[in-house]
Every structure is written in structure tokens, then in C-alpha cells.
Amino acid sequence: MSGSGPLASGGSEPIVDEARFAEAQRAAKVSALRGTPLDDDHCRGCYYYLDPDADLAFCWHEKLQILVGADWWCHYWEMRDN
């Protein structure tokens, strides 16, 4: 099925779950989530990064709980135990 996905009735515009989008935006703002590391700290080295071998993984910090990139950073960053 080419072109399948959540579209609004009549057409070509995707359906946006405004509430989920607002919650994700709020979580990113509150956590100071950024797409680049801070000094040598990045999500891959964080305790809450679910799969340190993956370039994209779930952050299971109770206040974030979203997919994040390995080279991202937020203020919930906590050193992973080795």
C-alpha cells in the first residue's frame, strides 16, 4: 500500500494528535532535550538510555519516556554504571 498513513478525511494532510504533540514538546522543553551532546555527555552513556548499542533508543526516565538519539543530551542525564 503506497502512501498509506493517518490522513485527515478528504485527503492529503496528516492527522496530528495535538495533545500528544504538545506533551512531547513540553517534555523536550522541561528536560532541555537537545540533539547534540553536552561536552562528553550524551544519551548513549546515560543510565536511562535503554540500548547503548543502538543509535536510536528509548529513554525510560519517568519524566521523558520517548525515543532519543545516541548523541542527544538532556538535563536528566545520569552516568551509566559500567
N, C-alpha and C positions, 0 to 999 in steps of 0.2 A: 504494500500500500504506500504509494508515494505521496508525500505531502500530508500524511495523517498527523494529527495532533489536536490539542484542545483549541478549537476555534469558536469564536462567537457566532451566533446564528446569523446566517446570511453571508458568512464569509471568510474574509481574509485576515482579520485581526485576531491575534491570540487572546484567549481569555486570561485575564490577570486576576489572581486571588489577592486582592488588595490587602486583606488582613494579614495573610502570610508574608506578603512582601513588606508591609510595614513592620511586622515583628522581626523579620530578618534584618531590615535596615536599622531598627532600634538596637538589636543585639550587636551588630557590627559597630555602631556608634559608641555604645556603652563600653564595649571591650577594647575600643581603639584599634580594631582589626585593620591591618594593613597588608598589602600584597608584597611587601618586601621585608626582609629580616631587620631586626634592630641589633646593630653591632653583629655579634656572632650568634645571637639567639634567634631561632626560627622554629616553626611548628614541628618540624621533623624531630627536633631534640626535646620537645615538650612532653611532659608526663601525660597530658590529655590527648595527644595525637595517637589515634588508635593503631595505625600500621606504619611504623617508622621506615619501612622499606618501600612504601608507596609514595608517588608524587602528589596524590590527592587522597585524603583520608578523612574520617570522621573525627571531629573534636568532641569529646564527651564531657567537657566541662559543663557543669549543671546550668550555667548561665548562657552558654553559647549553643552547643549541640547542633552544629552544621558541618557540611563538608568544607575543608580548608586545604590550601596548597602547602606543600612541604616547606616552601621558602617564605611563607607568610609569618606574621607575628601578631600577638595581641597582649594586652596587659595582664591577662590570666596566665601567661607563660610561667611554667614551673619546670625546673630541671628534671629530666628523666633519670631514674635510677638505672645504673648500668649493671 
